[in-house]
């Protein structure tokens, strides 16, 4: 599977000046696979997984002199480590917190050595040892985006079509909606996508989804206290039912208090399993400057996993994807949020925002606010043919300096006054500049 992260890693590899990279993201989103693919371009590739090889942690328990560390790692792996010819990869680095600290010394004293590290629970380890600020770069990895899914199933010709933002014939548009229906059922988790590619049987993907959900639950004891485990399980199962709604602890089934659930929700977010969509006043940039912390929504990391937890009849997507899709408004909203994260700058944690006005007789809500070309863009998601945009017009009318709003819907590209309508499969047209070349690499072999 060709991924957006591949382009960023190859760009990093070719730089004369580079820092060690920390790959962050939920478990099983493809971090390790991407590094192994990059490793094929080196004379030597050394992978140390601190969960599988715990004895490797002792190498970092002494001093952190990189020359000594490299020497001992060479002995452990029986492979010579040569700057410029070797890719050194520390996987599940959160299991060896001092190895995170050691990254700064690789940068300062051995800058020609290519060093990558990855982990699904890095934020918890950083609490203990701190982050080597200014000595390490971050890259965030998410589930496959819709365009990455198209590349994985060998439909790259559609990627270029989408990016042109031109009127499409009904037959091409419907083909893309059908493919989007497949993606919404399967989701973007690499294991589920691979099962679909290899078997062409959605049931194989659904089994993969079930296994992934269990994997996330098995991780809970790694970052939570014993008394928190039931709350984590409840939140994890409930969040898909709350998509599109402002999160209220009272809406979680059971007689639970905010003081019990709030710390556990924070744990799920730090494990990158759940994303928060924060309320922003939307009066200026950055959007995070006017956040109302008590107002937020939540999304599970992947729409396919969300539907698996909801227990929906996912085979219906394949029998009649357009009809079923129209009836899945909340999944469409979650999909757009997932896409916005996937196409955000990978060098920092992606943030999602929404806007809401909560006044009697004047309530309004815009699904998402994003920054694009230094402008605030309000976004509404309409899973069917709905055209009511009262909230968006209200938002724009109060901010005369804003030029446009965007509606994602099941029809094609249209522009009417200040509203730009785009098909739901075209969220990538809002990709951050950092991602545009990466997207091109999905279909252009020259990049």
N, C-alpha and C positions, 0 to 999 in steps of 0.2 A: 504494500500500500504506500503510495506516495503521499507524503504529509507536508503541510505548510512548514512545520518545524524543521524538516529536512533542509529547506533552502536557508533558513537562518543558521543552522549548524554548519553548513558548507561555507556560508559567508564568513562565519567566525573562524573556521579552519584556515581560510586563505589569508587572513589578516596578518600583517607583520607584528602589530601590537595587539595583544589579546589578553583578556583576563580569564581565569577559570570560570566555568559556567555552572550554575546551579539550576537544574531542571526541576520545576515544581509543578504539581498537579496531582489529581486524585489517583489512587491505585488503578492500574489496568487501562490507562488512557493512551499508552503507547510510548512512554518516555524511554524505557529500556530498548525497545525495538528500534527507535530512531537512532539511538547512540550506536547500537550494533551495526546498523546500516552504514553509519559514518565510519565505523571502525574498519570496514572493508577497504577504505581508501588509504589506510596506513600500513606500513611494513609490519608493525606489531600492534596488537590490540590487547590490552590487559583489563579485565573486568574483575573487580572485587565487590562481591555482594556481602555486606556486613551482617546480614541476617543468615545467609547460608554458610559464611565462613567467619564465625564470630571471633576466632583466634586472631584474625587480622587486626582487630581492634587494639590488641596489645602493642602493636607497632607504634600507635599514637599515644600510648600511655607514658612514654618517656618524654624526651624533648621533641620538639617539632621541626628539627633541622631537616629540610627537604632532602639533602644529600643522604643522610642516614636513612630516612624514610624510604627513599627510592632504592637504596641498596638492600634493605630488608624485604621490600616488596618484590624485588628481583629474585631474591633467594626463595621467597614463598611461592612465587609463580613459575620459577625456573625459566624466566624470560628476561632478556636484557631490556632495560628501559632507556631509550635514546631520544633526547629532545629533538623534535622535528620529524622523527620517524615513528614515534610511539604515541598512541592515544591511551591515556590512563583514565579509567572510568570507575568511580566509586558509586555503587548502587546501594539503595536503602541507607544512605549516609546518616539518617537520623539515628540509626542504631550505634553510631560511633561519633558522638558530638564533637570530640576533639579533632576528628578528621575535618569537620567544617572549619574549625579554627585554623587548621593546617593549610587550607586553601590560600590564605593570605600570603603565606611564606613561599608557596609555589609561585605565586605572582611576583613577589618581590625578589626572589633569589633564583628562580628557574623559569623566567617568562617565556622561553622558547618551547617548553614542554606543554603539550596539549592536555589539559586536565578538565574532565567533565564529572559532575556529580549529580545524582538524582535521588529523589525520595518522595514518598507520598505524605509523610508526616513531618516534614522538615521544620515547620513552624514551631512544633513542640520542642524539638531539640535546640532550636535557636534561643528559646527562653533560658536554657541552662548556660550556654556558652556565648551567646551574642552572635551577630552577623558581622563578618569581616567587611565593614562598610568601605566602599571605594576600591576594594580589592577583588571583588567578585561580581559578575553580572548574572542576572536572573533571566530565565526564559520559562514562561508558563505554557503548559500543554493542556489542551482540552480534548474532549471526544472529537471524532471526525465531524467536520462541518458538512453541510450538504454538498458543497463543491468537492470536498475530499471524498465523499461517498461516491459522487459521480465518477471521479477518477478511479476509485477502487473497483467499480463495476464496469470499467472500460467504456464510459460514456463521456469522455473528455470533450467531444465536439460540442456538447451542450454548455460547457463552461464558458467558452468564448462567446457563444450566442447570448448567454445571460449578461455578460459583462458589457456587451454593446448597447444594452438598454434600448433596443429598437422594437418596433411593433412586430409581433410574431404571428404566424398563421395559426389558425385554431388547432390544427393537427399537432404542430410542434408544442404549442402551449399546453394542450391536453396531455401530451407525452410527458412533459415536465411535471405536471400536476400528478400524474400517475407515479413517476419516480419519486416525487416528494412524499406521496402516500407510502411508498415502500420505506423511505427513510424514517418517517414518523413512527412506523411500526417497529422497525429494526433498531432505530437510534444510531448513535455514532460510536458506541463502544467497539473497539477493534475486534474483540473476540466474537461479538454478535454479528458484525459485518462480515468477518471471515467465514463464519458458519453459513451465512446466506450465499456468499460467493461460491463456496465449495459444494454446497448441497442444493441450492436453489429451493430450499424447503424452509419456510418461515418457522416451522416448529423447531428446527435446529437452532435458529437464532433466539427463539424464546427460551429454550433450555439454557443457552449461554447466558441470557439475561438473569435467569433465576440463580445461576451459579455466581454471577457477579454480585448480585444483591446479598447473597450469603457471605461472600468474601468481605464486603464492607461491614457487615455485622460482626464478623469474626475479628475485625480490626478494633472494635470498640474498646476492649480491655486494654489495648495498647496506649490509649490516650485518655481514658476516663477512669474515675474511681468506681469501686464495685457498686456503691449505692446509686450511681448515676446510670448504670447500664440499662435498667428498665425504661428510664426516661429517654435515653438515646433511641432505643428500639421503637418507642411510641412515636417520637417525633419523626424518625426516619420513615415510618409507615404512613404517617398522617400528612406529611408535606405535599405529596402529589394531590391530595384531596383539597388542598387550600390554594392551589395555583390560581393566580389572577385576583385573589382577595388580599386585602390588607391583613397581615398576620396578627391574630389575637390569641393570646395564650388560653383564653377561655373557650376558644373554638376547638382546642385539642380534646379529643374524647377522654373522659375521665375527670376525676376531681383533683386536678393538679394546680399547684401554685406557680406563679411566675418565677419566684425565687428558686424553684426546683427545675423548671424547664429552661430558663434563660441561659444559664451557664452551659447546659447541654447543647442548645442550639448553637452557641458560640463554638463549641468543640467541633460540631459537624461542619461549620463554615471553615474553620481553620484546617480541617482535614480535606477541604476542597470537595466535599460530597454535596454540600448545599451552598447555594449562592443567595445572597440577599439583594433585593431590589430596593434601594433606599429612596425615601421621599426627598425631593429637592424643590426648593422654591422656584428654581429655573429663571432667576432674574439676571444671571450673568455667569461667566466662567471663572474658575472651575465650578462644575455643578456640585461638587462635594463641599463647597464653601457654605452652602445654606441647606444643610441636611437636618431634617427633623428625626432624631434618632428613634423615637418611639413609633414612627410610621414606617413600615417596611413590608415588603412581600418576600416570599421565599420560592426558590426553584430547586428541584433536584438537578444534579449535574447533567442528566441526559433524559431526553424525552422518551426514548424507548424504555428505559428503566422506570420512568414515571408511570407509563402505561402498564408495565408488568406489575407494579405495585397496586395500581388501580384495579387490576383484574379484568381489563377490557378484552373484548373478543377481537384480538388484533388481526386475525385472519380476514376480518371484514375489510381491512384496508386493501387487501389484494383482490377481493371479490368485486368491490365497487368503491375504489379509493376516493373518487370525487364526492360522491354522496356522503360517505362516512366522514370525509374531511370537513364538509360544511358543518357537520354536527359536532365538531371537536374544537370549539372556539378557544377553550382554555389551553388545550395542547398547542394550538397555533401560537398563542401568546408566549407559552414557554419555549417553543421552538425559536421564535424571533429573539428572545433573550439569550438563548444558547448560541445562536448565530452571531449576535452582537459581541459576545465574549470571544468567540472563536476568531473573529476578524479584527479584534482590538490589538493594540500594540503588545506583542508577547514579552516585551522587556519589563513590564510591570503588571501587577495584578489588575485584571479587568474589573471595572465597576459598572453596575447597572443602576439606573435612576428612573423614577416615575414622578408624575406631578398630580396633586390632588388639591381641590379646593373644597373645604368642608364647611360650607355656610348654609343655613336653612334657606330653602327655595333657590339656592344658587350653587348646588353641588356640581362638580365636574371632575373628571379624571382622565389623564392621558397615560397610555400604557407604558411608554418609555420616553425618556429624554436622552439624547446623545449629543456629543460634540462632533461636528464634521466640518472640516475646513474653517476652524475657529468660529463656528456658528453653533448656536443651540438649535437642535432639530427635534421637534416633537414628533412622536411616532404613535400611530394607532394601528392596531392589528384587527382585521376583519376576516374571519375565516371563510365567510361566504361572500355574498354579493352586497352585503349591507353598505349603505352609503352615508348613514348618519355620523357626522363628525362635529357635533355640537361642542364637545369638550375641547377639541383641537382648535376650532374657530375662536372659542372663548379664550384659550391660552394665547393665541396669536394676537387677538384684538387688544389684549392687555400689554403686549410687547411689540410695539410698532416697528422696532428695529429688526425684528425677525422676518425673514423673507419667505420662508416656506415651511410646510409641514409634510410629513410622509405618511401615506396610508399603505400598508401591506394587505393585499386581499387576493382573492382567487381569480381575478381578472388580470388583464395585461397592463402594459405601461400606458399611463395617461397623465396629462398635466392639465389641471383646471384651476385657473387663477393662482392662488398661493398653495394649492394642494397638489403634490406630486404622488401619483398612485403607482405602485410597483407590485408585481406578482410576489406571492409569498416566497417563492424560490429564489428571489433576487436580493436577499439581505446583503449579500457579498458586495453589492454596488456601493455600500457604505463603508467598505473596508478601510481601516487605517492605512496611511501611506506605507508604514512598515510592512504591511501584508500584501500590498498590490503586486510587487514583484514575486513574492512567494506564491500568490495565486496563479500568476502567469506560468510559473514553473510546473504547475500541475498538468498543463496541456502543451507547453512549448519545450521541446527537448533541448533547445539551445540554451536555456536558462538553467 
